[in-house]
Amino acid sequence: MKIKISDMFDNAAEIVEAESNYNNVIDSRKIKEIVFLRIHRSRRKRVKRQCIAVLIAVLGLSVISAGAKTLLQSAGVIGINKEDVLQSQVGINIDEDKISDYTAEFDLHTDLILSENLYENGIPIAKYIVEVSVDEENKIPECYVDNGAMLIFVGVDNGGWYVDTDTSLQLNFQQKRVDMKGMETAGVLEVGYVYNGRVKWCQVTDNINSNIQLLFEEEGNYYICLRNASSDRIIITNGSINIKKTQEE
């Protein structure tokens, strides 16, 4: 028997979006508990295999662009690949009997996060991590991020932003989601920062226009990051990161 991973992928994302309160940070363990519970209620006879399938989907099974000229990475800056990035996506069919043998490919290479912090209870924090450099005016280039993938924004010198307890970082951007039908809607993004080799997720946004203020309890060097919690690719445009004194707010 064959199942379509894209269908499981969409179901998992719908559960996440339906059950999550966007004012709070998505708890990865809670998401998996919700997914497993829903599957147990609806399909008791195939719990084990379906759980594995959905877990793969939640972690971000790689998807491909329909008719794309090149195989895209899961996240990156948009340039000459724009035509491929904007195409609607399709899922991958996998034989249900071979799901237990399926190994998803994850690329977690980054020097900004300590290796022991790239996994939570043996589960990778993202399926793909890419560092995106802002320009000299702290403008974020147009970029994209697939489900489960993560963007880390760095300065022009590959450094972060040095702030203290009286300083905040202001993240502004617009976003749109390219779904399976080629429609453009808003997606769900987790917003956080990297500090001392650790990642902390602060909030979730599903706004087309986001204006997010990040406050910090310790003085130091911080990097802002985004992770796609939607089932489809998200495009980031008109983004910027600025340092502001909190007393000016």
Phi, psi and omega in degrees: 000140180245143174239154180264115184300328180298325178293315178297321179302311180295319179298318180296316180295321178296321178297315179300312184289328181284322186271338186278144171265116186293350177277353181238161178286137177292128177267114184301319179294321179296320179302312182295323178297318179297313181300311182297320181295317180298317181294319181298323181289322188268328184220074185298328186288338183235037185302310186299309183292320181293322178299316179299317181297314182291323178299318176301318181294315181298320179290344176103071176295135181300137177239161182239158178274133180293123178072012182294145181284331181227154177278116184280149168288171185282350178195157178162183179277143179270125178221244178289349179272009187302319181300318180289320182298322185278354179287150177294157185253156175231153180274181181243132177277133178228134179297127183302326181291345182251006182299319182296340179264359184282135177238116179285147179269126179236136177241100186250024183287119172197138178275355184275341180242130178299143185304323181289346180260005179276352180228145173238113184055039178083359181254131181296144181286344178201161176274340182202139179233130178225141177266131181241124182273136173276168179270188184294341178260015179064028176273137179272129178293157176299128184214173182223158179210126179277172179304132177080352180272164189223136175251136172241122181269132181235159180284177183297334179263018182066014175264178178261209179242122181273119183227163175238188185288347177261011184236146176235159173253130182254116179253121178237137176194164172245151181217153173215150181251131176262106185271183184298336181263005180082008179278149180253115179223179177278145176251186180247124181235136171269137182242133179201199179213160176250128181216127180052040176078009179240153178252134174233123178269130188255320182199173180236141178228141173234023180275143174295319177248117182246135176228099191244131178254127179249124179253152186228144182270344181232145174285137180167191183260120186238148174238135178271143180223156177230145174227133183279118179255011177263168180280344186242166179296142177241136178258131179253126180224163175050043182264153176203157176230126183226146176269133178224145173283132186297329180292347178274347185289000000 
